[in-house]
């Protein structure tokens, strides 16, 4: 039973890997892009120097460490928001979506399996970011709480995925980009503390930022890796992520199931 359960997800991963690696230049160049991005923020951290120290002292006082963790783990937001909808869109264009939906493969299996490769690749990128930071640019995470970081990471992926599944539902019906992805992505990059601490924002924008899961995700990840916070100390970040999952994830599955039924009734399942 276990092998049968794993066979379909592994088949999706293999298919996506073959597809991605067939574009060799793009496949290879993305890894060089990580190095140049890390190098850029390293030099920016030298430029800012002590000017940003009052805002990042809570995180250890090093802007490069602050921003490299923000950039690395915010990539999970992008793959969650765009990965599900992109896979659905590609399946519509290639004509494989309708075939999948009439098989015995359940909708949750299709949704999760179609995005697994993207999450694996993103995890590899995050690991490369951290390794480059540690080996070349002085990132210090040796005393970090890796268990706490793993808990935050898992909660991050699940909470972001709820939004991604909702986005895929929009794509199923609208066929084009949905307003949810655009709004949430831009708000998260602007207010979520990716490039700068939330503390630099005006008070009213800080209150808005705390409604976004990325704010609690990056805060928890930085505190776990840079300050070694225990799971108890990470509860102010864990609880909001859990609440977001409880509210958004079931709603996203309802939206996606409704979108599939709507597309089947309209006969627009394979339209793009």
C-alpha positions as CSV (number, residue, x, y, z in Angstrom):
1,X,0.0,0.0,0.0
2,X,2.9,2.4,0.8
3,X,4.5,1.9,-2.5
4,X,1.2,2.4,-4.3
5,X,0.7,5.6,-2.3
6,X,4.1,6.9,-3.1
7,X,4.1,5.8,-6.8
8,X,2.0,8.7,-8.0
9,X,3.8,11.5,-6.2
10,X,7.1,10.1,-7.4
11,X,5.9,10.0,-10.9
12,X,4.9,13.6,-10.7
13,X,8.3,14.6,-9.4
14,X,10.1,12.6,-12.1
15,X,8.0,14.1,-14.8
16,X,8.7,17.7,-13.6
17,X,12.4,17.0,-13.2
18,X,12.7,15.7,-16.7
19,X,10.8,18.7,-18.0
20,X,12.9,21.3,-16.1
21,X,16.3,19.7,-16.8
22,X,15.5,19.5,-20.5
23,X,16.0,23.3,-20.5
24,X,19.6,23.0,-19.4
25,X,20.8,26.6,-19.5
26,X,17.8,27.8,-17.4
27,X,18.3,24.8,-15.1
28,X,22.0,25.6,-14.5
29,X,21.8,29.4,-14.5
30,X,19.4,29.6,-11.6
31,X,22.1,28.2,-9.3
32,X,24.5,30.9,-10.4
33,X,21.8,33.4,-9.7
34,X,21.7,32.4,-6.1
35,X,25.4,33.2,-5.7
36,X,25.1,36.6,-7.3
37,X,22.0,37.4,-5.2
38,X,23.9,36.5,-2.0
39,X,26.9,38.5,-3.1
40,X,24.7,41.6,-3.8
41,X,23.1,41.5,-0.4
42,X,26.5,41.0,1.2
43,X,27.8,44.2,-0.3
44,X,24.6,46.0,0.6
45,X,25.1,44.9,4.2
46,X,28.6,46.6,4.0
47,X,27.0,49.7,2.6
48,X,24.3,50.0,5.3
49,X,26.8,49.2,8.1
50,X,25.7,50.5,11.5
51,X,22.8,52.6,10.1
52,X,20.4,49.7,10.4
53,X,21.8,48.3,13.6
54,X,19.0,49.7,15.9
55,X,16.4,47.9,13.8
56,X,18.1,44.5,13.6
57,X,19.8,44.4,17.0
58,X,17.0,41.9,18.0
59,X,18.2,39.5,15.3
60,X,21.9,39.7,16.2
61,X,22.8,43.0,14.5
62,X,24.0,41.7,11.2
63,X,22.0,42.9,8.2
64,X,23.3,40.2,5.8
65,X,22.2,37.4,8.1
66,X,18.8,39.1,8.5
67,X,18.2,39.6,4.7
68,X,19.6,36.3,3.4
69,X,17.2,34.3,5.7
70,X,14.4,36.6,4.5
71,X,15.2,36.1,0.8
72,X,15.8,32.4,1.1
73,X,12.6,31.5,3.0
74,X,10.3,34.0,1.3
75,X,10.9,31.9,-1.9
76,X,8.5,29.4,-0.3
77,X,5.8,32.1,-0.5
78,X,6.4,32.4,-4.3
79,X,6.4,28.7,-5.0
80,X,3.2,28.2,-2.9
81,X,1.3,31.1,-4.5
82,X,2.4,30.3,-8.1
83,X,3.3,26.6,-8.0
84,X,-0.2,25.2,-7.7
85,X,-1.8,27.5,-10.2
86,X,1.1,27.1,-12.7
87,X,0.8,23.3,-12.6
88,X,-3.0,23.6,-13.2
89,X,-2.4,26.0,-16.0
90,X,0.1,23.8,-17.7
91,X,-2.1,20.8,-17.3
92,X,-4.9,22.7,-19.0
93,X,-2.7,23.8,-21.9
94,X,-1.2,20.3,-22.4
95,X,-4.7,18.8,-22.2
96,X,-3.7,16.4,-19.3
97,X,-5.9,18.0,-16.6
98,X,-9.2,16.4,-17.7
99,X,-7.5,13.0,-18.1
100,X,-6.1,13.3,-14.5
101,X,-9.5,14.2,-13.1
102,X,-11.3,11.3,-14.6
103,X,-8.8,8.8,-13.2
104,X,-8.9,7.3,-9.7
105,X,-6.3,9.9,-8.6
106,X,-8.0,12.1,-6.0
107,X,-8.0,15.9,-6.2
108,X,-5.8,16.3,-3.1
109,X,-3.2,13.9,-4.6
110,X,-3.2,15.8,-7.9
111,X,-2.8,19.2,-6.1
112,X,0.0,18.1,-3.7
113,X,1.9,15.9,-6.2
114,X,1.9,18.5,-8.9
115,X,3.8,20.9,-6.7
116,X,6.2,18.6,-5.0
117,X,9.0,19.1,-7.4
118,X,8.8,22.9,-7.0
119,X,9.0,22.6,-3.2
120,X,11.9,20.2,-3.4
121,X,13.8,22.6,-5.7
122,X,13.0,25.5,-3.5
123,X,14.3,23.7,-0.5
124,X,17.5,23.0,-2.4
125,X,17.8,26.7,-3.2
126,X,17.3,27.6,0.4
127,X,20.0,25.2,1.4
128,X,22.4,26.7,-1.1
129,X,21.6,30.2,0.2
130,X,22.4,29.1,3.7
131,X,25.6,27.2,2.7
132,X,26.9,30.2,0.7
133,X,26.1,32.4,3.6
134,X,28.0,30.2,6.1
135,X,31.0,29.3,4.0
136,X,31.6,32.6,2.2
137,X,29.9,35.5,3.9
138,X,30.0,34.8,7.6
139,X,26.5,33.8,8.3
140,X,26.4,32.3,11.9
141,X,23.7,29.8,12.5
142,X,25.8,27.2,14.3
143,X,23.9,27.8,17.6
144,X,20.5,27.9,15.9
145,X,17.6,25.8,17.0
146,X,17.2,23.6,14.0
147,X,14.2,21.7,15.3
148,X,12.4,25.0,15.9
149,X,13.4,26.2,12.4
150,X,12.0,22.9,11.0
151,X,8.7,23.4,12.8
152,X,8.4,27.0,11.5
153,X,9.3,25.8,8.0
154,X,6.6,23.1,7.9
155,X,4.0,25.5,9.2
156,X,5.1,28.1,6.7
157,X,4.7,25.6,3.7
158,X,1.3,24.5,4.8
159,X,0.0,28.0,5.5
160,X,1.3,29.4,2.2
161,X,0.0,26.4,0.4
162,X,-3.6,27.2,1.4
163,X,-3.3,30.4,-0.5
164,X,-1.7,28.7,-3.5
165,X,-4.5,26.1,-3.7
166,X,-7.1,29.0,-3.6
167,X,-5.1,30.7,-6.4
168,X,-5.3,27.4,-8.4
169,X,-9.1,27.5,-8.0
170,X,-9.2,31.0,-9.5
171,X,-7.0,29.8,-12.4
172,X,-9.4,26.9,-13.0
173,X,-12.3,29.2,-13.5
174,X,-10.8,32.5,-14.7
175,X,-8.0,30.9,-16.8
176,X,-5.8,34.0,-16.2
177,X,-4.0,35.5,-13.3
178,X,-6.1,35.9,-10.2
179,X,-6.3,39.0,-8.0
180,X,-5.5,37.1,-4.8
181,X,-2.0,36.1,-5.9
182,X,-1.1,39.6,-7.0
183,X,-2.4,41.3,-3.9
184,X,-1.0,38.8,-1.4
185,X,2.4,38.5,-3.0
186,X,3.0,42.2,-3.2
187,X,1.7,42.8,0.3
188,X,3.9,40.1,1.7
189,X,7.1,41.4,0.0
190,X,6.3,44.9,1.1
191,X,5.1,44.4,4.7
192,X,6.4,40.9,5.7
193,X,9.9,41.8,6.7
194,X,11.8,40.2,3.8
195,X,14.3,43.1,3.2
196,X,13.8,45.2,6.3
197,X,12.4,44.7,9.8
198,X,8.7,45.3,10.3
199,X,9.7,47.8,13.0
200,X,10.6,50.4,10.3
201,X,7.0,50.5,9.1
202,X,4.5,53.0,10.5
203,X,2.4,51.6,13.4
204,X,-0.7,51.1,11.3
205,X,1.2,49.2,8.6
206,X,2.8,47.0,11.3
207,X,-0.7,46.0,12.4
208,X,-1.5,45.0,8.9
209,X,1.7,43.1,8.5
210,X,0.8,40.9,11.5
211,X,-2.2,39.6,9.5
212,X,0.2,38.1,7.0
213,X,1.7,34.6,7.7
214,X,5.1,35.5,6.1
215,X,5.7,38.1,8.9
216,X,5.4,35.4,11.6
217,X,7.3,32.8,9.4
218,X,10.3,35.0,8.9
219,X,10.3,36.3,12.4
220,X,10.3,32.7,13.8
221,X,12.9,31.5,11.3
222,X,15.3,34.3,12.2
223,X,14.8,33.8,15.9
224,X,15.3,30.1,15.6
225,X,18.4,30.2,13.4
226,X,20.1,33.4,14.6
227,X,19.1,33.5,18.3
228,X,18.5,29.8,19.1
229,X,15.0,30.4,20.4
230,X,13.3,27.3,21.9
231,X,9.9,26.1,20.8
232,X,8.3,27.7,23.8
233,X,9.9,31.1,22.9
234,X,8.7,30.6,19.3
235,X,5.1,30.2,20.3
236,X,4.2,33.8,19.4
237,X,5.1,32.9,15.8
238,X,3.8,29.3,15.8
239,X,0.3,30.1,17.1
240,X,-0.5,32.7,14.4
241,X,0.7,30.3,11.7
242,X,-1.4,27.5,13.1
243,X,-4.5,29.8,13.2
244,X,-3.9,30.7,9.6
245,X,-3.7,27.1,8.6
246,X,-6.9,26.2,10.5
247,X,-8.8,29.0,8.8
248,X,-7.3,29.1,5.2
249,X,-6.4,25.5,4.4
250,X,-10.0,24.0,4.6
251,X,-11.4,27.0,2.8
252,X,-8.9,26.6,0.0
253,X,-9.9,23.0,-0.6
254,X,-13.5,24.0,-0.6
255,X,-12.8,26.7,-3.2
256,X,-10.7,24.4,-5.4
257,X,-13.4,21.6,-5.3
258,X,-16.0,24.2,-6.2
259,X,-13.8,25.4,-9.1
260,X,-13.5,21.9,-10.5
261,X,-17.2,21.3,-10.3
262,X,-17.9,24.6,-11.9
263,X,-15.4,24.0,-14.7
264,X,-16.9,20.5,-15.3
265,X,-20.5,21.9,-15.5
266,X,-19.4,24.8,-17.8
267,X,-17.4,22.4,-20.0
268,X,-14.4,24.7,-19.6
269,X,-12.0,22.3,-17.9
270,X,-9.6,22.1,-20.8
271,X,-10.2,25.6,-22.1
272,X,-7.3,28.1,-21.6
